[in-house]
């Protein structure tokens, strides 16, 4: 059963779930396997309340203090648990939908997990709609070229292109499909300009197209992450 989230401008206290090498974009979904005791408790608490959790990436060097409170990025993802499976041993399988990009304002260091005060960061209102449309057109053209090069491996990208006509949602979903490097993903998540996001993704898809073409000519795999 899907639970629709009504997004407010800010939240005083939301459970904070930090993850290594992670960034989730608005209007995309992810699956999460929860096994640590502290995050099992976090999940149970979230399910008993509004089902909201902030997923946020851990900053480099997190390994030194993983079981404590390692530093996290200032921008993360406000997510709604839309489906859950509780296993017999207390672990969870979660299906989560990112409803908004958020900035972590204050972290409350509570045991066994952290909560945070966050504010929603909307996309920047672009002044020139035509410029945005041109940037989207270039991006779509480049992605279509990549799809042709990938063949069967381009099915996911093709489905993303046909999933929406809204520039903000499209660029977020393409970012989720195209970006694999954690730093690139975090930078794209923090980009609030749809035009700038489209331009970065155009560059990225062009690089992937070039790499794919070169590998294909050398007899290697058509696409590598």
C-alpha positions in Angstrom: 0.0 0.0 0.0 1.5 3.3 -1.0 1.5 6.2 1.5 1.5 9.7 -0.1 3.6 12.3 1.7 2.5 15.8 2.1 5.7 17.8 2.1 6.1 20.7 4.5 8.8 23.4 4.3 10.7 22.2 7.4 10.7 19.4 9.9 11.8 19.7 13.5 12.9 16.1 14.1 13.2 13.4 11.5 15.2 10.1 11.9 18.6 10.4 10.2 19.8 7.3 8.3 23.4 7.9 7.0 24.7 5.6 4.2 28.1 5.4 2.6 28.5 6.5 -1.1 24.8 7.4 -1.3 22.5 10.0 -2.8 18.9 9.7 -3.7 17.1 12.1 -6.0 13.6 13.6 -5.6 10.9 11.6 -7.4 13.0 8.4 -7.4 12.8 5.3 -5.3 15.2 2.9 -3.6 15.2 -0.4 -1.8 16.9 -0.6 1.6 17.9 -3.6 3.7 18.1 -2.7 7.4 20.1 -5.0 9.6 21.9 -2.9 12.3 20.0 -2.9 15.7 20.0 0.9 15.9 18.5 1.3 12.4 16.0 -1.4 13.1 14.8 0.7 16.0 14.9 3.8 13.7 12.7 2.0 11.2 10.2 0.7 13.8 9.9 4.3 15.2 9.4 5.8 11.7 6.8 3.2 10.8 4.9 3.9 14.0 4.8 7.7 13.2 4.8 9.4 9.8 7.0 6.9 8.0 9.5 9.7 7.1 13.3 9.2 7.2 16.2 11.4 6.0 18.7 9.4 3.9 22.0 11.2 3.8 25.4 10.4 2.5 28.4 9.9 4.8 31.4 12.2 4.2 34.7 10.6 3.2 36.5 9.2 6.1 33.3 7.8 7.7 35.0 4.4 8.3 36.9 5.8 11.3 33.7 6.4 13.3 31.0 4.4 11.5 29.6 2.9 14.8 29.6 6.4 16.4 28.3 9.5 14.7 30.4 10.1 11.5 29.9 13.4 9.7 27.3 13.5 7.0 26.7 15.8 4.0 24.5 18.9 4.6 22.1 17.9 1.8 20.2 14.7 1.9 16.8 13.2 0.9 13.6 13.2 2.7 12.0 9.8 2.1 8.7 8.1 2.7 8.6 4.4 3.5 6.0 3.2 1.0 6.3 -0.5 1.6 8.0 -2.6 4.2 8.8 -6.3 5.0 9.8 -7.2 8.6 11.8 -10.4 8.7 11.6 -12.9 11.5 14.9 -11.9 12.9 14.0 -8.2 13.1 15.6 -7.0 9.9 13.6 -5.0 7.4 13.4 -4.7 3.7 12.1 -1.2 2.8 10.9 0.4 -0.4 11.4 4.2 -0.1 10.3 7.2 -2.2 12.3 10.4 -2.1 9.8 13.2 -1.7 12.2 16.2 -1.4 15.8 17.4 -1.2 16.5 18.7 2.3 19.2 20.6 4.1 20.2 19.2 7.5 20.1 22.2 9.8 20.7 20.7 13.3 21.6 17.1 14.2 20.3 15.8 17.6 22.8 13.3 18.8 20.5 10.8 20.4 21.1 7.1 21.3 20.9 4.8 19.5 20.4 6.8 16.3 20.4 10.5 15.3 17.5 12.7 14.4 17.7 16.0 12.6 16.0 19.3 12.0 15.7 19.8 8.2 14.3 22.2 5.7 13.1 21.4 2.2 15.2 22.8 -0.7 13.0 23.3 -3.7 14.4 23.7 -7.2 15.4 27.2 -8.1 12.8 29.0 -10.2 14.4 29.6 -13.6 13.9 33.0 -15.1 14.1 32.0 -18.7 11.8 29.0 -19.6 13.1 28.8 -23.1 16.7 28.4 -21.9 15.6 25.5 -19.7 13.7 23.9 -22.6 16.7 24.2 -24.8 18.9 22.6 -22.2 16.4 19.7 -21.8 16.2 19.2 -25.6 20.0 18.9 -25.8 20.0 16.5 -22.9 17.3 14.3 -24.3 19.0 14.2 -27.7 22.3 13.1 -26.1 20.6 10.5 -24.0 18.8 9.1 -27.0 22.2 8.7 -28.7 23.5 6.9 -25.7 20.4 4.6 -25.8 21.1 3.7 -29.4 24.7 2.9 -28.6 23.8 0.7 -25.6 21.2 -1.3 -27.3 19.4 -3.7 -24.9 21.4 -2.1 -22.0 19.6 1.2 -22.7 16.2 0.0 -21.7 16.3 1.7 -18.3 17.3 5.0 -19.8 14.5 4.7 -22.4 11.9 4.1 -19.7 13.2 7.2 -17.8 12.8 9.4 -20.9 9.2 8.3 -21.3 8.3 8.5 -17.6 7.7 12.2 -17.4 7.7 15.5 -19.4 8.5 17.7 -16.3 12.0 19.0 -16.6 12.7 18.8 -12.8 11.5 15.3 -12.4 13.2 14.1 -15.7 16.6 15.5 -14.7 16.4 13.9 -11.3 15.5 10.5 -12.7 18.2 10.7 -15.3 20.7 11.7 -12.6 19.8 8.5 -10.8 20.2 6.5 -13.9 23.4 8.1 -15.3 25.5 9.1 -12.3 27.5 6.3 -10.6 30.3 8.2 -9.0 29.3 9.2 -5.4 30.8 12.7 -5.7 29.0 13.3 -9.0 25.7 12.1 -7.5 26.0 14.3 -4.4 26.9 17.3 -6.6 23.8 16.7 -8.7 21.6 16.3 -5.7 22.8 19.7 -4.4 22.2 21.3 -7.8 18.9 23.3 -7.5 18.9 24.7 -11.0 17.1 22.5 -13.5 19.1 24.0 -16.3 22.4 23.5 -14.6 21.4 19.9 -13.8 20.5 19.3 -17.4 23.8 20.7 -18.6 25.8 18.5 -16.2 23.9 15.5 -17.3 24.4 16.3 -21.0 28.1 16.4 -20.4 28.0 13.1 -18.4 25.9 11.3 -21.0 28.3 12.6 -23.7 31.2 11.1 -21.8 29.4 7.8 -21.4 28.6 7.8 -25.1 32.2 8.3 -26.0 33.4 5.7 -23.6 30.8 3.2 -24.8 31.7 3.8 -28.4 35.5 3.4 -27.7 35.0 0.2 -25.8 32.7 -1.2 -28.4 35.2 -0.6 -31.1 37.9 -2.4 -29.0 35.6 -5.4 -28.5 35.0 -4.7 -24.9 31.7 -4.3 -23.0 29.3 -1.7 -24.4 28.8 0.1 -21.1 30.7 0.2 -17.8 29.8 2.1 -14.6 
